[in-house]
Each structure stands twice: as structure tokens, then as C-alpha cells.
């Protein structure tokens, strides 16, 4: 075979190989990860000090600069627009998720903060309180979690202290599931409006979820006035979960505001 024929033969092979490559099926892209986020706890090796190391999605728990809860101290006084509550009674759809007892709220109830609507999604509790007031911890704290149409979160925090029996909290306390369980309809209604203190001024700051993934950008509104529950009622909370509170986080450069007028 002369040189010209040899060159022509190799050129033919190259063209044929390129054509076959173009016709070969394209491998599909890898499927997105469906891994379940890492298990976490409030103590031990999977406790708050280790949350950021347990899962990459929990990074904010360690690297975040606007984390919750905080010690409420030395706030800036400001006359804030009052939160407008539009709460309606809801069926008590209650569950124990292994970290707290949570009540999922019926659609239609919401609050307005500076003209922005946030729908009430659920409420749950921590014992003892997550926020402290001038270093003082409370026996428990209720969190009412709201979400706007754009996905932003606003939480109302209510500090619970020992005092008089509170009838509004009894439907919740009488139906606390002792073990981890799916949502259950308790067959009665509760109005979140009745859970609030009579005076509804708040401390406000920008914070985060207090559980992994510790997402920041949460609009926190902690009531200045604690709500009283009897010793027996507080004990009912603590009997199911006690120590399900994240430690205090640094305020850093954030501004903490106290509403100066009702």
C-alpha cells in the first residue's frame, strides 16, 4: 500500500470513529442526592456543639453570625408598629417529632408585621426556654411559626413562667404524645390567640431557626410579658421533653429592639 492510500485509509477510520461517537447514547446526569439529613440531638456527640459537623446542610449552625436563641439584654427602645393578629380556632393536629411536641395549625390564621402577611403554620415548645431575659431562663417557651407567601419565616416567642393555672393551654397539655408519633387529630379546637399574653409588645431581632439546619433570616418577635402556667402544667411539658433547648448564641453585630409602647 503506497503512502497516499495509507493516509486515505487512516482518514477514513477517523471519520468513521467520530460518526459512531456522535451516535452513541448520552449518559444521563447523576441523580440529585436524596440523602436524609443527619440525625441530631440536644446532648452528647450529636448535640448542639457538633451540629455543624454532622451534615453540610447544617453549616450555618456553626458559621452563622445571626443565630438564635439569644440573651435578651440591653435592647434599643423604639416605637414599633404593633403586630396585627388574625388568628382563628384550629383543630388540634398534634405530633411528637422526637425533638418537641408540635401542633400543625389549620390554614387561614395569620399575622401582619409592618404590612407583611405571615401565615401561622405550627407551634411547638422548648423546656426550659431557649431565649433568656437578662440572663434569666424560664421553665418553657412556646414558638408560633409563621411563613410568608415568599417563604420568609416569622416566629412569635412566648416565655412561660410558673404562676396561675392557664385554661387556654390545657387542651394542648392534655394531649401531649409521650412518644414519637405521627400527626393525630385530638378531636378538639384551640385558638392561638388565647395563648398570647394580654400585653403583646415584643423584643425583635433577626435570627435563625433554633434547630438544624439553623437557617438565618428569621424574623424573631419575643413577647415582653411572660405567660403564666401552673406548676403542674409546666411539669406536663417537662415530662415529655426537658432539655430540648439550644444554648444561647452571640448577638454579634445585630440590633435588638424593644417595642416601647403597646
C-alpha positions, 0 to 999 in steps of 0.5 A: 500500500503506497503512502497516499492510500495509507493516509486515505485509509487512516482518514477514513477510520477517523471519520468513521470513529467520530460518526459512531461517537456522535451516535452513541447514547448520552449518559444521563446526569447523576441523580440529585442526592436524596440523602436524609439529613443527619440525625441530631440531638440536644446532648452528647456527640450529636448535640448542639456543639457538633451540629455543624459537623454532622451534615453540610446542610447544617453549616450555618449552625456553626458559621452563622453570625445571626443565630438564635436563641439569644440573651435578651439584654440591653435592647434599643427602645423604639416605637414599633408598629404593633403586630396585627393578629388574625388568628382563628380556632384550629383543630388540634393536629398534634405530633411528637417529632422526637425533638418537641411536641408540635401542633400543625395549625389549620390554614387561614390564621395569620399575622401582619408585621409592618404590612407583611402577611405571615401565615401561622403554620405550627407551634411547638415548645422548648423546656426550659426556654431557649431565649433568656431575659437578662440572663434569666431562663424560664421553665418553657417557651412556646414558638408560633411559626409563621411563613410568608407567601415568599417563604420568609419565616416569622416566629412569635416567642412566648416565655412561660413562667410558673404562676396561675393555672392557664385554661387556654393551654390545657387542651394542648397539655392534655394531649401531649404524645409521650412518644414519637408519633405521627400527626393525630387529630385530638378531636378538639379546637384551640385558638392561638390567640388565647395563648398570647399574653394580654400585653403583646409588645415584643423584643425583635431581632433577626435570627435563625431557626433554633434547630438544624439546619439553623437557617438565618433570616428569621424574623424573631418577635419575643413577647415582653410579658411572660405567660403564666402556667401552673406548676403542674402544667409546666411539669406536663411539658417537662415530662415529655421533653426537658432539655430540648433547648439550644444554648444561647448564641452571640448577638454579634453585630445585630440590633435588638429592639424593644417595642416601647409602647403597646 
